[in-house]
Amino acid sequence: MASLTYRLFHHPLDPFSRRVRLALAEKALTCTFVVEKPWSPSTELITLNASCEVPVLTVAEGKDRVALVGAQPISEYLDETNAAPSLLGKDPYLRAEVRRLVDWFDRKFYSEVSVLLSGEKIWKRLKGEGEPDSSAIRAGCQNIHGHLNYIAWLTERRNWLAGDEISFADLAAGAQLSVIDYLGDVPWNSHVLAKEWYARLKSRPSFRTLLGDHLAGFMPPRHYADLDF
Amino acid sequence: MASLTYRLFHHPLDPFSRRVRLALAEKALTCTFVVEKPWSPSTELITLNASCEVPVLTVAEGKDRVALVGAQPISEYLDETNAAPSLLGKDPYLRAEVRRLVDWFDRKFYSEVSVLLSGEKIWKRLKGEGEPDSSAIRAGCQNIHGHLNYIAWLTERRNWLAGDEISFADLAAGAQLSVIDYLGDVPWNSHVLAKEWYARLKSRPSFRTLLGDHLAGFMPPRHYADLDF
């Protein structure tokens, strides 16, 4: 598989794109990154994915190129086609647990927290859809506590979220939280155990790529890139 | 794996539960079915899945029992642990395409059609949350056309939605559509190619279990169980 060339079409503050960037870095894969604005897609993105959503990973071998769409299909592909370490887990039951938690953060955390906080504060502004809805922001700030408590509950019982080893579950949770942290909206000081888990994740080399992101007009708080936050 | 005992906690009109029931039947696996009302969960469901969502599949071997949560984790598990036919596909690129389409129907079709039609007409009534919102129903009836056109586009190019063989993509699409069809809200006559694909799916033995569902207070239209609709 050494002759494969990867290109990732992504947005720096899209949590699903971030999840794939973390997976690529954990797998130590070389990749070219193409920033897309999904609400104003390039002709190439439209060709690759008619729904214009990111992330899209193209895999080229010589003249052949295949486009893979979506964080979970791309993640599963990267795990299937690249050697250890597996980010899915060793046995079918562990893999089911990893996938359950990935779905938890991709779907529940995303709809209960990300859509309400980064959706209102970042995406509405980028898309020119008006002012943030303060009641949505309040609900997002409320909902995040349950998810941080759940992370604490898991890490009291396991080394990483799904088991002994780091997995796509940690990357999915970390990717969603990293965008909220870019906004300075994660109440870390009320959630010591979740903070400890996030500090371990943040100190991994794979996380460096996310910590260097700066989007014009949206400055992250000082602690965002600080490993000792 | 012959000594494994499966129990599925599900709701008859939940599309994600239906997707797992189809997968179990395609794999010819014997399973006990336990009907749950996720909005009023049994003590057992709460123990198995704190979020009280269905489907949950328990797998028991002797005294050991493991609970697997969610349609996609369960589907992947069933494919990993059971021999042919694979419902994921033979190579990593095909599997990425299957998973992309599964996500399309689980997430896009679900939010753009299922939530607006079955959410308003079935779940609101079951949960006692008041009258259906007619503007939501109009939007769902509008949105379904795009999805049926997409199914037609795919089946003009492929035998089944993702490729030559039936896959989880067909089961995911069929499961969502079967609930809308139970309401009589699929405009089949305007979508001949999608109807042909659905007729092939509906005539498979695995589909019989869904066609026999009758929920008190919600009678399906006469064509629902008719293979020649």
HADDOCK unambig.tbl for C-alpha pairs under 7 A between the chains (distance, minus, plus):
assign (segid A and resid 68 and name CA) (segid B and resid 96 and name CA) 6.35 0.50 0.50
assign (segid A and resid 69 and name CA) (segid B and resid 100 and name CA) 6.15 0.50 0.50
assign (segid A and resid 70 and name CA) (segid B and resid 100 and name CA) 6.46 0.50 0.50
assign (segid A and resid 73 and name CA) (segid B and resid 96 and name CA) 4.83 0.50 0.50
assign (segid A and resid 73 and name CA) (segid B and resid 99 and name CA) 5.44 0.50 0.50
assign (segid A and resid 73 and name CA) (segid B and resid 100 and name CA) 6.04 0.50 0.50
assign (segid A and resid 74 and name CA) (segid B and resid 96 and name CA) 6.77 0.50 0.50
assign (segid A and resid 77 and name CA) (segid B and resid 92 and name CA) 5.91 0.50 0.50
assign (segid A and resid 77 and name CA) (segid B and resid 96 and name CA) 6.40 0.50 0.50
assign (segid A and resid 80 and name CA) (segid B and resid 92 and name CA) 6.93 0.50 0.50
assign (segid A and resid 92 and name CA) (segid B and resid 77 and name CA) 5.92 0.50 0.50
assign (segid A and resid 92 and name CA) (segid B and resid 80 and name CA) 6.94 0.50 0.50
assign (segid A and resid 96 and name CA) (segid B and resid 68 and name CA) 6.34 0.50 0.50
assign (segid A and resid 96 and name CA) (segid B and resid 73 and name CA) 4.84 0.50 0.50
assign (segid A and resid 96 and name CA) (segid B and resid 74 and name CA) 6.75 0.50 0.50
assign (segid A and resid 96 and name CA) (segid B and resid 77 and name CA) 6.40 0.50 0.50
assign (segid A and resid 99 and name CA) (segid B and resid 73 and name CA) 5.44 0.50 0.50
assign (segid A and resid 100 and name CA) (segid B and resid 69 and name CA) 6.16 0.50 0.50
assign (segid A and resid 100 and name CA) (segid B and resid 70 and name CA) 6.46 0.50 0.50
assign (segid A and resid 100 and name CA) (segid B and resid 73 and name CA) 6.05 0.50 0.50
